Amino acid sequence: MAERTQILAVAGARPNFMKIAPLLRELDRRPGFSFRLVHTGQHYDDAMSADFFRDLGIPEPDVNLGVGSGSHGEQTALVLRKIEQELVRNRPDAVVVVGDVNSTLAATLAAVKLHVPVAHVEAGLRSGDRTMPEEVNRLMTDTVCDWLFTTEPAAEQNLRREGVAAERIHFVGNVMIDTLLANAGRARELGVPERLGLQPRRYAAVTLHRPSNVDDPARLRDLIQALEALNERVPVVFPVHPRTAAAIEQLALPTPTTFRTLEPLGYLDFLGLVAEAQLVLTDSGGLQEETTALGVPCLTLRNSTERPITLDEGTNTLIGLDMDLLQREIDKVLSGGGKAGRIPELWDGEASKRIVDVLERDLGAGR
C-alpha cells in the first residue's frame, strides 16, 4: 500500500478555524492523505478558540504552539521559530495555510525556507491599503506559495498583475461558505434571536475589532453614539471582542449603553444571530462574505475592502468613516431597501473538494 501524503494544516486565529474545518474533513475522506493540525494559539481566549473547535467538529490540534498575544513582530517571530521546529521534526509533504493573519505569514516563511511546498487558501485578496497588517501578510504569503487558491475572479487578476504564473493560481470558491452552508441549518435551529428576546429580521448585529475603529477614542465614541441612535429604531446586539471591550471601558462613557452587549459567541450561535439579522454593521472581512451568502445587508465600517465581490455582487456597502453615509444606508435598509445581492460563482459549498483535488493531483497522493 502506498504511503499517505502528509499535510500540515495551520490555524491561528478565529477566522482560520472556519476555513480549515472543511479542508480537514475533505482530507480525512481521502485515503491517500494524512494530516497534522497545528494551532498557533494566536487567539488564546477559550470563547474565541476552543468553542470554534467544538462547534465545527475540528479535531484536537496535534500541536498548540501557544504563542498568545504580542506585537506583530513578536507574534510572527514566535510562530516562525516554533513552527520551524515542528516542520523539522515531522517533515510534511506540503503545508496548507489560510487567510491573512500573522500565523499565515510565519508558517509560510518557515516552510519555504525548508523547501516544503505551501498552499495558500484565500489567496489574491487585496484592499490596496498597506497600512493594514493583513494586507502585508497577504502580499508576502502569495509571493512564495506554490498553490494559490482564490475565492473570486478579482483575486486572480490581482495575482496576475503581480507577476504570478497562471499555473500556480486555482479559482476554487470560498471555504468560508463551505462551512456556512454545512452549518446554517443547525445554527438556525438554535433559535438564538428568540433566546435573546429578539424578532427575526427586526434587529441589527454588530462586530468591531479593527484598530482603525477601536483604538481611536474619537472614532469609537462616534460609532457608539451611532449604535445608540440605531438602537432607538431597532434592537442592536453587539458581541464584543475583548480588544474592543477594553477600548470602550477606557472611554468612560457617562451613561451605560442602551444596546445589548454580549460576550464573544461561538461559531454556531454567532451564525444563528447573523442569519436572522435585518442588517449587520462590521469591520470584519469574513463577515462581509457570510452576509453576502446569507442575503443580509452589511454595512462595512472600513475605508477599503479586500473582498470587492461582496460590493459588486453581494449585500455589502462600504461606509468608511462617513457617519452621514452610515445613517443614510441604515435608513435605506430599515425602510426595506439595502442590497439584495446574489451568490458569487463557486460559493457553493464545494471549494474544499476542489482544493484537495488539486493537491491530490499535484502531490500524487495515494499513488
C-alpha positions as CSV (number, residue, x, y, z in Angstrom):
1,M,0.0,0.0,0.0
2,A,1.3,3.4,-1.0
3,E,2.4,5.7,1.8
4,R,0.0,8.5,2.5
5,T,0.8,12.1,1.6
6,Q,1.1,14.2,4.8
7,I,-0.3,17.7,5.0
8,L,0.5,20.1,7.8
9,A,-2.6,22.4,8.3
10,V,-2.1,25.7,10.2
11,A,-4.7,27.7,12.0
12,G,-4.1,30.5,14.4
13,A,-6.9,33.0,14.8
14,R,-10.7,32.6,15.0
15,P,-11.4,33.2,11.2
16,N,-8.9,30.5,10.3
17,F,-11.0,27.8,12.0
18,M,-14.0,28.3,9.7
19,K,-11.6,28.0,6.7
20,I,-9.6,25.0,7.9
21,A,-12.6,22.9,9.1
22,P,-13.9,21.8,5.7
23,L,-10.4,21.2,4.4
24,L,-9.7,18.8,7.2
25,R,-12.9,17.0,6.6
26,E,-12.1,16.6,2.9
27,L,-8.6,15.4,3.6
28,D,-9.9,12.9,6.1
29,R,-12.2,11.5,3.4
30,R,-9.3,10.8,1.0
31,P,-7.4,7.6,1.8
32,G,-4.2,9.0,0.1
33,F,-3.8,11.8,2.7
34,S,-3.0,12.1,6.4
35,F,-2.8,15.4,8.2
36,R,-1.4,17.1,11.3
37,L,-3.1,20.2,12.6
38,V,-1.1,23.0,14.2
39,H,-2.9,25.6,16.2
40,T,-0.5,28.5,16.8
41,G,-2.5,29.9,19.7
42,Q,-2.7,33.4,18.2
43,H,-6.2,33.6,19.6
44,Y,-5.9,32.1,23.1
45,D,-9.2,33.0,24.7
46,D,-11.4,29.9,25.1
47,A,-14.5,31.6,23.8
48,M,-12.7,32.7,20.7
49,S,-10.8,29.4,20.0
50,A,-12.0,26.2,21.8
51,D,-15.6,27.0,21.2
52,F,-14.9,27.1,17.5
53,F,-13.2,23.7,17.5
54,R,-16.2,22.3,19.4
55,D,-18.8,23.9,17.1
56,L,-17.1,22.9,13.9
57,G,-16.1,19.4,14.8
58,I,-12.4,20.2,14.3
59,P,-10.1,17.5,15.9
60,E,-7.9,18.5,18.8
61,P,-4.7,20.0,17.4
62,D,-1.7,17.8,17.1
63,V,0.4,20.8,18.3
64,N,-0.6,24.0,20.0
65,L,2.3,26.5,19.8
66,G,0.6,28.8,22.4
67,V,2.1,32.0,21.1
68,G,-0.6,34.2,22.6
69,S,-0.8,37.9,22.1
70,G,2.0,40.4,21.5
71,S,3.2,42.9,18.9
72,H,3.1,41.9,15.2
73,G,6.8,41.3,15.2
74,E,6.8,39.3,18.4
75,Q,3.9,37.2,17.4
76,T,5.2,36.5,13.9
77,A,8.7,35.6,15.2
78,L,7.3,33.2,17.8
79,V,5.2,31.3,15.3
80,L,8.1,31.3,12.8
81,R,10.5,29.8,15.4
82,K,8.1,27.3,16.9
83,I,6.6,26.0,13.7
84,E,10.1,25.6,12.2
85,Q,10.8,23.0,14.9
86,E,7.5,21.2,14.0
87,L,8.4,21.1,10.4
88,V,11.9,19.7,11.1
89,R,10.6,17.0,13.4
90,N,7.6,15.9,11.2
91,R,8.5,16.9,7.7
92,P,5.3,17.1,5.7
93,D,4.8,16.8,2.0
94,A,3.0,20.2,2.0
95,V,1.8,22.9,4.3
96,V,-1.7,24.5,4.0
97,V,-2.2,28.0,5.3
98,V,-5.4,30.0,5.3
99,G,-6.4,33.7,5.4
100,D,-4.1,36.6,6.3
101,V,-3.1,36.6,9.9
102,N,0.4,36.7,11.3
103,S,0.4,32.9,11.7
104,T,-0.3,32.5,8.0
105,L,2.8,34.5,7.0
106,A,5.1,33.0,9.7
107,A,4.2,29.4,8.8
108,T,4.7,30.1,5.1
109,L,8.1,31.6,5.7
110,A,9.2,28.7,7.8
111,A,8.1,26.1,5.3
112,V,9.5,27.7,2.1
113,K,12.9,28.2,3.8
114,L,12.9,24.4,4.5
115,H,11.8,23.8,0.9
116,V,8.4,22.4,1.9
117,P,5.7,23.5,-0.7
118,V,2.9,25.7,0.6
119,A,-0.7,26.1,-0.4
120,H,-2.5,29.4,0.4
121,V,-6.2,29.2,0.7
122,E,-7.9,32.6,0.1
123,A,-5.1,33.9,-2.0
124,G,-5.0,37.1,-4.1
125,L,-7.3,39.3,-1.9
126,R,-6.2,42.9,-1.9
127,S,-7.5,46.0,-0.2
128,G,-4.8,48.3,-1.6
129,D,-4.2,49.6,1.9
130,R,-0.7,48.6,3.1
131,T,-1.3,50.3,6.5
132,M,-3.4,47.1,7.3
133,P,-1.1,44.4,8.6
134,E,-3.2,41.8,6.9
135,E,-2.5,43.3,3.5
136,V,1.2,43.0,4.0
137,N,0.7,39.4,5.2
138,R,-1.4,38.6,2.1
139,L,1.2,40.1,-0.3
140,M,4.2,38.4,1.2
141,T,2.5,35.0,1.5
142,D,1.3,34.9,-2.1
143,T,4.7,35.8,-3.4
144,V,6.3,32.5,-2.2
145,C,3.5,29.9,-2.1
146,D,3.3,27.1,-4.6
147,W,-0.5,26.9,-4.9
148,L,-2.7,30.0,-4.7
149,F,-6.4,29.1,-4.2
150,T,-8.7,32.0,-4.9
151,T,-12.3,32.8,-3.9
152,E,-13.2,35.3,-6.7
153,P,-12.0,36.3,-10.2
154,A,-10.6,39.7,-8.9
155,A,-8.1,37.8,-6.8
156,E,-6.7,36.0,-9.9
157,Q,-6.4,39.4,-11.6
158,N,-4.5,40.8,-8.7
159,L,-2.1,37.9,-8.7
160,R,-1.5,38.1,-12.5
161,R,-0.8,41.8,-12.2
162,E,1.8,41.0,-9.5
163,G,3.5,38.6,-12.0
164,V,2.3,35.3,-10.6
165,A,2.3,32.5,-13.1
166,A,-1.1,31.2,-14.2
167,E,-0.3,27.6,-13.3
168,R,0.1,28.5,-9.6
169,I,-3.4,30.0,-9.5
170,H,-6.6,28.0,-8.9
171,F,-10.1,29.5,-8.7
172,V,-11.9,27.2,-6.3
173,G,-14.5,29.2,-4.5
174,N,-14.8,30.1,-0.8
175,V,-14.1,27.6,2.0
176,M,-15.8,30.0,4.5
177,I,-19.0,29.4,2.6
178,D,-18.4,25.6,2.7
179,T,-18.6,25.9,6.5
180,L,-21.5,28.3,6.5
181,L,-23.6,26.1,4.2
182,A,-22.8,23.0,6.2
183,N,-23.9,24.6,9.5
184,A,-26.6,27.2,8.6
185,G,-29.4,24.8,9.3
186,R,-28.0,23.8,12.7
187,A,-27.3,27.4,13.6
188,R,-30.9,28.5,12.8
189,E,-32.3,25.6,14.9
190,L,-30.6,27.0,18.0
191,G,-33.1,29.9,18.0
192,V,-30.5,32.5,19.1
193,P,-32.7,35.6,18.4
194,E,-35.6,34.1,20.3
195,R,-33.3,33.3,23.3
196,L,-32.3,36.9,23.3
197,G,-35.9,38.2,23.1
198,L,-35.4,39.4,19.5
199,Q,-37.7,39.1,16.5
200,P,-36.0,37.6,13.4
201,R,-35.3,40.3,10.8
202,R,-36.0,43.0,13.3
203,Y,-32.6,43.7,14.9
204,A,-29.1,44.7,13.9
205,A,-25.9,42.7,14.7
206,V,-22.6,44.5,15.2
207,T,-18.9,43.5,15.3
208,L,-16.0,45.8,15.8
209,H,-12.3,45.0,16.4
210,R,-10.0,46.7,13.9
211,P,-7.5,49.3,15.3
212,S,-8.8,52.0,12.9
213,N,-12.2,51.8,14.7
214,V,-11.4,50.8,18.3
215,D,-8.0,52.3,19.0
216,D,-9.1,55.9,18.1
217,P,-11.2,57.2,21.0
218,A,-13.0,59.9,18.9
219,R,-13.9,57.3,16.2
220,L,-15.1,54.8,18.7
221,R,-17.2,57.4,20.5
222,D,-18.8,58.3,17.2
223,L,-19.6,54.7,16.5
224,I,-21.0,54.1,19.9
225,Q,-23.3,57.1,19.5
226,A,-24.4,55.8,16.1
227,L,-25.3,52.5,17.7
228,E,-27.2,54.2,20.4
229,A,-29.2,56.1,17.8
230,L,-29.8,52.9,15.8
231,N,-31.0,51.1,18.9
232,E,-33.8,53.6,19.3
233,R,-35.1,52.2,15.9
234,V,-34.3,48.5,16.1
235,P,-32.6,46.5,18.8
236,V,-28.8,46.4,18.4
237,V,-26.9,43.3,19.5
238,F,-23.1,43.6,19.9
239,P,-20.9,40.6,20.8
240,V,-17.9,42.5,22.0
241,H,-14.3,41.4,21.1
242,P,-12.0,41.6,24.2
243,R,-9.9,44.3,22.5
244,T,-13.0,46.4,21.8
245,A,-14.3,45.9,25.4
246,A,-11.1,47.3,26.8
247,A,-11.3,50.3,24.5
248,I,-14.9,51.0,25.4
249,E,-14.1,50.8,29.1
250,Q,-11.3,53.4,28.6
251,L,-13.8,55.8,27.0
252,A,-15.5,56.2,30.4
253,L,-18.9,57.0,28.8
254,P,-21.1,58.9,31.2
255,T,-24.1,56.5,30.9
256,P,-24.3,52.8,30.2
257,T,-25.1,51.9,26.7
258,T,-28.7,51.1,25.9
259,F,-28.0,48.5,23.2
260,R,-27.2,44.9,24.2
261,T,-23.6,43.8,24.5
262,L,-22.6,40.1,24.8
263,E,-19.5,38.1,25.4
264,P,-18.0,36.7,22.2
265,L,-20.2,33.9,20.8
266,G,-19.3,30.5,19.5
267,Y,-19.5,30.0,15.7
268,L,-23.0,28.4,15.6
269,D,-24.6,31.0,18.0
270,F,-23.0,33.8,16.0
271,L,-24.1,32.4,12.7
272,G,-27.6,32.0,14.0
273,L,-27.6,35.6,15.2
274,V,-26.3,37.0,11.8
275,A,-28.5,34.8,9.7
276,E,-31.7,36.3,11.1
277,A,-30.5,39.9,11.4
278,Q,-32.1,42.8,9.5
279,L,-28.7,44.3,8.9
280,V,-25.1,43.9,10.1
281,L,-22.5,46.6,10.9
282,T,-19.0,45.3,10.9
283,D,-15.3,45.8,10.2
284,S,-14.7,42.1,9.7
285,G,-13.5,40.7,6.4
286,G,-15.1,37.3,6.6
287,L,-18.5,38.7,7.8
288,Q,-18.7,40.6,4.5
289,E,-18.7,37.2,2.7
290,E,-21.0,35.5,5.1
291,T,-23.7,38.2,4.9
292,T,-23.5,38.0,1.1
293,A,-24.1,34.3,1.2
294,L,-27.0,34.8,3.7
295,G,-28.6,37.7,1.8
296,V,-28.3,40.0,4.8
297,P,-27.4,43.7,4.2
298,C,-24.0,44.5,5.5
299,L,-22.5,48.0,6.2
300,T,-18.7,47.8,6.4
301,L,-17.1,50.3,8.7
302,R,-13.8,50.5,6.8
303,N,-12.2,52.6,4.1
304,S,-11.4,49.7,1.9
305,T,-12.2,46.0,1.4
306,E,-10.1,43.1,0.1
307,R,-13.4,41.4,-0.9
308,P,-14.8,43.6,-3.7
309,I,-17.1,40.9,-4.9
310,T,-19.2,41.5,-1.8
311,L,-19.7,45.0,-3.0
312,D,-20.2,44.3,-6.7
313,E,-22.4,41.1,-6.4
314,G,-23.2,40.8,-2.7
315,T,-25.0,42.6,0.0
316,N,-22.1,44.7,1.3
317,T,-21.8,48.5,1.3
318,L,-18.5,50.2,2.2
319,I,-19.1,53.1,4.6
320,G,-15.6,54.2,5.6
321,L,-15.5,56.9,8.2
322,D,-18.5,58.8,6.8
323,M,-21.1,58.9,9.6
324,D,-23.6,60.7,7.4
325,L,-23.3,57.9,4.8
326,L,-23.8,55.4,7.6
327,Q,-27.1,57.0,8.6
328,R,-28.3,57.1,5.0
329,E,-27.6,53.5,4.4
330,I,-29.2,52.5,7.7
331,D,-32.3,54.4,6.7
332,K,-32.3,52.6,3.4
333,V,-32.1,49.2,5.0
334,L,-34.7,49.9,7.6
335,S,-37.1,51.2,5.1
336,G,-37.0,47.9,3.2
337,G,-34.1,48.8,0.9
338,G,-30.4,47.7,1.1
339,K,-28.6,45.4,-1.3
340,A,-30.3,42.1,-2.1
341,G,-27.2,40.8,-3.9
342,R,-26.6,37.3,-5.3
343,I,-24.4,34.4,-4.5
344,P,-21.0,34.7,-6.3
345,E,-19.7,32.0,-8.6
346,L,-18.4,28.8,-6.9
347,W,-19.7,29.8,-3.5
348,D,-21.5,26.5,-3.5
349,G,-20.0,24.5,-0.6
350,E,-17.6,22.6,-2.7
351,A,-14.4,24.7,-2.5
352,S,-12.6,22.4,-0.2
353,K,-13.2,19.5,-2.5
354,R,-11.7,21.4,-5.4
355,I,-8.7,22.4,-3.3
356,V,-8.0,18.8,-2.3
357,D,-8.5,17.6,-5.9
358,V,-5.6,19.9,-7.0
359,L,-3.4,18.8,-4.1
360,E,-4.2,15.1,-4.8
361,R,-3.3,15.5,-8.4
362,D,-0.1,17.5,-7.9
363,L,1.2,15.6,-4.9
364,G,0.3,12.2,-6.3
365,A,-1.5,11.3,-3.0
366,G,-2.0,7.6,-2.6
367,R,0.0,6.6,-5.6
